[in-house]
Amino acid sequence: MKIVILKEEDIRKVFTIKDAIQADKDGLELYSKGESDIPLRINIDIPKEEGQSLYMPGYAAGAKALGVKIVSVYPNNVEKGLDSLSSTMVLINESTGEVCSIMDGSYLTKIRTGAVSGAATDILARKDSEIFALLGTGGQAESQLEAVLTVRDIKEVRVFDANKERSQEFASRMADKFADVFGVKIIVADSSSEAVANADIITSVTTAKKPVFDGKLIKKGAHINGVGSYTPEMQEIDDYILLNADKVYVDTRDGVLNESGDFIVPMRQNKCTEDIVTGELGEVIMGEVPSRESDQEITFFKTVGSSVLDIVTARRIYEKAMQKGVGQTIEF
C-alpha cells in the first residue's frame, strides 16, 4: 500500500484558496442533497492529560471522498513546548478501503474554514462590495481575509482585535502579503464599531462569549459571516443581527443549531426558533432556496464546520498532488 504524505508546504504548492472555495461549495451541495454520510464527531476525554481526542469521519460518494480528521486538544502541551492543538487528516481510497494519504490537518482546517466564508460571500454578498471588516486576528484570520479578497474587489480592509498590538502586527503582515496582489488598503480600526460602520462585508472569527460588535450599526445591503462561535457558550454575533437580517444561512442546520451559541442563546431565551434559518448554503447552490434578492437585504451566514468540508477538500488536494507529483510517498 502506497501512502502519500502531504505537509503544509506541499499543499500550498498545489492548492489555492480559489480551489478550496470550489471544494467547499461542492461539499455543501452534496451535504444538502443528502449525498454524504457525516456522522457526529467522536469526542474522547483524556482526563489524565486534561485533553480531548476528536474524530471527524465522513464519506461523500460524489466526490470520491472518504476519510477522518483527527484533532487533539491538549492545553497542557504548552508547558511541554508543544502546540496545544494538532490535527491530521487521513484520506481513504473509497474503492479499496486503503489509506491513500495522510496530510496536515491544521492547515487543511484553516484553508477550508476560510474558504467556506469565501463561498458564502461569493454567493450572498453584493457584487459591488468594497469595504471589508475583519474582527479577530487569530490563526483563522489570514485565510478568512484571503478568501474574501479572492471573491470580491475589496478596496479597504478594516482589522480589529481586542489586542491592539496583535491587530497592528496582523495588518502589517497582511499588507505585505496581499496589498499589492489585490490592490487593497489594510488598516487597523480603533474599535469594532469603527470597523463595521458602513462596511459591505463583515467576518467575525473570534472566541468571544459576548457579541463583539453592535448589530444596529450594520448598513443595509451588508453581508456578515459568523465563524468563531462553535460551542453553545460562545456568542460573537448579537441577537439584533440574527433577528433583523433579511436572510439567515448556515453551512449545516444540524451543526449550527446544536453547537453555536449565536443561535442557541437567543433560542433558549425564546427570541427565535429554528425557523429563523432561511436555508443551508448548499440549498442555495442547488437552487432550492433563494439567495440575495435585492441590494438592500442584509444577509448573515453562520458556519461551525463539517467533516464534509474536510473530506472533499482533502480529496481535491490529494488529486492535485498526484497530478503534479508533490508529496512524499511511502510503502506501508
C-alpha positions in Angstrom: 0.0 0.0 0.0 1.3 3.4 -1.0 0.5 6.4 1.2 1.2 10.0 0.1 2.4 12.3 2.9 1.4 15.9 2.4 2.7 18.6 4.6 1.6 22.2 4.7 4.3 23.3 2.2 3.2 20.5 -0.2 -0.5 21.6 0.0 0.5 25.3 -0.6 2.3 24.2 -3.8 -0.7 22.6 -5.4 -3.9 24.1 -3.8 -5.2 27.7 -3.8 -7.9 29.4 -1.8 -9.9 29.5 -5.0 -9.6 25.7 -5.3 -10.8 25.4 -1.7 -13.8 27.7 -2.2 -15.0 25.5 -5.0 -14.4 22.3 -3.0 -16.4 23.8 -0.1 -19.3 24.7 -2.5 -19.3 21.2 -3.9 -19.1 19.6 -0.4 -22.0 21.6 1.0 -24.1 20.9 -2.1 -23.5 17.1 -1.6 -24.4 17.5 2.1 -27.7 19.4 1.4 -28.6 16.9 -1.3 -28.3 14.1 1.2 -25.5 12.6 -0.8 -23.0 12.3 2.0 -22.7 10.3 5.2 -21.4 12.6 8.0 -21.7 11.0 11.5 -21.5 13.1 14.6 -17.8 13.7 15.6 -16.5 11.4 18.4 -15.0 13.3 21.4 -12.9 11.2 23.8 -11.8 12.9 27.0 -8.3 12.2 28.3 -8.6 13.2 31.9 -5.0 12.3 32.9 -3.8 15.0 30.4 -6.8 17.3 30.6 -7.1 16.8 26.9 -9.5 15.7 24.2 -9.2 13.5 21.2 -11.7 14.2 18.4 -12.5 12.1 15.4 -14.5 13.6 12.4 -15.3 10.9 9.8 -17.2 11.3 6.6 -18.0 10.0 3.1 -19.2 11.8 0.0 -19.5 9.4 -2.9 -20.0 12.1 -5.5 -16.6 13.5 -4.7 -14.9 10.1 -4.1 -14.1 11.5 -0.7 -13.7 9.2 2.3 -11.7 9.8 5.4 -11.3 11.0 9.0 -9.8 14.1 10.5 -8.2 13.5 13.9 -7.9 16.5 16.2 -6.1 16.6 19.5 -6.7 19.4 22.0 -4.1 19.2 24.8 -3.9 22.6 26.7 -1.0 21.3 28.9 1.2 20.8 25.8 2.2 24.5 26.1 4.2 23.6 29.2 6.0 20.9 27.1 6.9 23.3 24.3 4.3 21.7 22.0 1.2 23.0 20.2 -2.0 22.7 22.3 -3.9 21.8 19.2 -2.8 19.4 16.4 -4.7 17.8 13.6 -4.1 15.1 11.0 -6.3 14.2 8.0 -6.4 10.5 7.0 -7.8 10.1 3.4 -9.0 6.7 2.3 -9.4 5.2 -1.2 -13.1 4.6 -1.5 -12.6 1.8 -4.0 -10.2 -0.3 -1.8 -10.6 1.0 1.7 -6.9 1.6 2.0 -5.4 4.7 3.4 -4.1 6.7 0.4 -2.9 9.9 2.0 -2.0 11.5 5.4 -1.9 15.3 5.4 -1.5 18.3 7.7 -5.0 18.6 9.2 -4.3 22.0 10.8 -3.6 23.7 7.5 -6.5 21.8 5.9 -8.8 23.2 8.6 -7.5 26.8 8.1 -8.0 26.8 4.3 -11.4 25.1 4.3 -12.7 27.3 7.0 -11.6 30.5 5.3 -12.9 29.1 2.0 -16.4 28.4 3.3 -16.8 32.1 4.3 -15.4 32.9 0.8 -18.0 30.7 -0.7 -20.8 32.3 1.2 -19.5 35.8 0.4 -19.3 34.9 -3.3 -22.9 33.7 -3.3 -24.5 36.2 -0.9 -22.6 39.5 -0.8 -23.3 42.4 -3.2 -21.1 42.3 -6.3 -20.1 45.9 -5.7 -18.8 45.3 -2.2 -15.6 47.4 -1.5 -15.2 47.6 2.3 -14.4 44.5 4.4 -14.3 44.4 8.2 -12.4 41.5 9.8 -12.9 41.0 13.5 -10.4 38.7 15.1 -6.7 38.2 14.1 -6.1 34.7 15.4 -4.9 31.6 13.4 -8.0 31.5 11.2 -7.9 35.2 10.2 -5.5 35.1 7.3 -7.5 32.5 5.3 -10.7 34.4 6.0 -9.1 37.6 4.6 -7.7 35.9 1.5 -11.0 34.2 0.7 -13.0 37.4 0.7 -10.3 39.2 -1.3 -10.5 36.4 -3.8 -14.2 36.7 -4.5 -14.8 40.4 -4.3 -12.9 43.5 -5.5 -12.2 44.9 -2.0 -10.7 48.4 -1.8 -10.3 48.7 2.0 -9.9 46.1 4.8 -10.5 47.2 8.4 -8.9 44.9 11.0 -10.0 44.9 14.7 -8.9 42.7 17.6 -9.3 43.3 21.3 -5.5 43.2 21.4 -4.4 46.4 19.6 -0.8 45.2 19.2 -1.9 42.0 17.6 -4.1 43.9 15.3 -1.2 46.1 14.1 1.1 43.2 13.6 -1.5 41.2 11.7 -2.5 44.2 9.5 1.2 44.9 8.7 1.9 41.3 7.8 -1.2 41.0 5.6 -0.4 44.3 3.9 3.0 42.9 2.9 1.3 39.8 1.6 -1.9 41.0 -0.1 -1.8 44.8 -0.6 -0.1 44.7 -4.0 -1.6 41.4 -5.1 -5.2 42.5 -4.6 -4.7 46.3 -4.8 -6.2 46.7 -1.3 -5.6 49.0 1.7 -5.4 47.3 5.1 -5.9 49.4 8.2 -6.4 48.9 11.9 -9.7 50.1 13.4 -9.7 51.5 16.9 -12.9 49.8 17.8 -15.3 47.2 16.4 -17.8 50.0 15.8 -15.3 51.8 13.6 -14.6 48.6 11.7 -18.1 47.7 10.9 -19.5 51.2 10.2 -20.6 51.3 6.5 -18.8 48.0 5.8 -20.1 45.9 2.9 -18.9 42.6 4.2 -18.1 41.7 7.8 -16.4 38.5 9.1 -16.2 37.7 12.8 -13.7 35.0 13.7 -13.3 35.2 17.5 -13.7 33.0 20.6 -15.8 35.6 22.3 -18.7 34.6 24.7 -20.3 38.0 24.3 -21.1 39.8 21.0 -18.1 41.7 19.6 -20.0 44.4 17.7 -23.3 46.2 17.7 -25.6 44.8 15.0 -27.6 48.1 14.8 -24.5 49.6 13.1 -24.7 47.3 10.1 -25.8 49.1 7.0 -28.5 47.9 4.5 -27.1 45.6 1.9 -24.3 44.2 4.1 -23.3 40.6 4.3 -22.0 39.1 7.6 -20.0 35.9 8.1 -20.1 34.4 11.7 -17.2 31.9 12.0 -15.9 31.9 15.6 -18.8 30.5 17.7 -18.7 26.7 17.7 -19.9 25.9 21.2 -23.2 26.7 23.0 -21.4 29.2 25.3 -19.8 31.2 22.5 -21.8 34.1 21.1 -19.8 36.7 19.0 -22.9 37.8 16.9 -25.6 39.8 18.7 -29.3 38.9 18.7 -30.1 42.0 16.7 -28.4 40.7 13.6 -30.0 37.3 13.9 -33.4 38.7 14.4 -33.2 41.5 11.8 -31.2 40.1 8.9 -33.4 39.6 5.9 -32.0 36.2 5.2 -30.1 33.8 7.5 -28.0 30.9 6.1 -25.9 28.1 7.7 -23.4 25.6 6.5 -25.4 22.8 8.1 -28.6 23.1 10.2 -27.7 20.2 12.4 -24.2 21.6 13.3 -25.2 25.3 13.8 -28.4 24.7 15.7 -26.8 22.2 18.1 -23.3 23.8 18.5 -23.3 27.6 18.1 -24.3 30.0 20.9 -25.0 32.6 18.2 -28.3 30.6 17.7 -28.6 28.6 20.9 -28.5 31.6 23.3 -31.4 33.6 21.6 -33.4 30.4 21.1 -33.1 29.5 24.8 -34.4 33.0 25.6 -37.3 32.3 23.3 -36.4 35.2 21.0 -36.5 33.0 17.9 -36.9 29.4 16.8 -35.1 27.1 14.3 -37.4 28.6 11.6 -35.2 31.7 11.5 -32.8 29.8 9.2 -33.6 30.6 5.6 -31.6 27.6 4.4 -28.3 25.9 4.1 -25.7 27.3 1.7 -25.8 24.0 -0.2 -29.6 24.5 -0.8 -28.9 27.9 -2.3 -26.3 26.3 -4.6 -28.9 23.7 -5.6 -31.4 26.4 -6.4 -33.9 25.2 -3.7 -33.5 28.3 -1.5 -33.2 31.9 -2.7 -30.0 33.9 -2.4 -29.8 37.7 -2.0 -32.8 39.2 -3.9 -32.0 42.9 -3.5 -29.1 45.3 -2.9 -30.8 46.4 0.4 -31.1 43.0 2.0 -28.8 42.1 5.0 -27.6 38.5 4.7 -26.0 36.5 7.5 -24.1 33.2 7.1 -23.1 31.0 10.1 -20.6 28.2 9.9 -19.4 25.8 12.6 -17.7 23.5 10.1 -18.4 19.9 9.0 -16.3 17.0 8.1 -17.8 17.1 4.6 -15.7 20.2 4.1 -12.6 18.3 5.3 -13.0 15.2 3.2 -14.0 16.9 -0.1 -11.2 19.5 0.3 -8.7 16.7 1.2 -9.7 14.6 -1.8 -9.2 17.6 -4.1 -5.7 18.3 -2.5 -4.7 14.7 -3.0 -5.8 14.7 -6.7 -3.8 17.9 -7.4 -0.8 16.5 -5.6 -1.0 13.3 -7.7 -1.2 15.3 -10.9 1.8 17.4 -10.0 3.9 14.7 -8.3 4.0 16.5 -5.0 4.5 14.9 -1.6 6.4 12.0 -0.1 5.2 8.5 -1.0 5.9 5.7 1.5 5.3 2.0 1.2 3.3 0.6 4.1 
